[in-house]
């Protein structure tokens, strides 16, 4: 009887091992809920950035595109000068939740 109990315990232990390994491995990758939360946070941050740019009188928020990924904000589009590109980056980098700013703004030189 002891051999049957020992054998059954060994079989159950081996059967549970893959489940335990799978459960332990899920902590390395973000869950669907974590990913959804990050998406909502990025969307909220994008909205905050656009509002800050629109509130600033010297910048044309309509000409500046904003993308956010995990708190990293990318600015693209056309501005009137290098000073405006630097100003946009300064405005955005000062916002809560912004981890970094990638400034891909280009100066639009009007044709004469």
Secondary structure, DSSP 8 states (H G I E B T S, - for coil): -HHHHHHHHHHHHHHHHHHHHHHHHTTSS--HHHHHHHHHHHHHHHHHHHHHHHHSTTS-GGGEEEEEETTEEEEEEEES-HHHHHHHHHHHHTSTT--EEEEEEEE-----
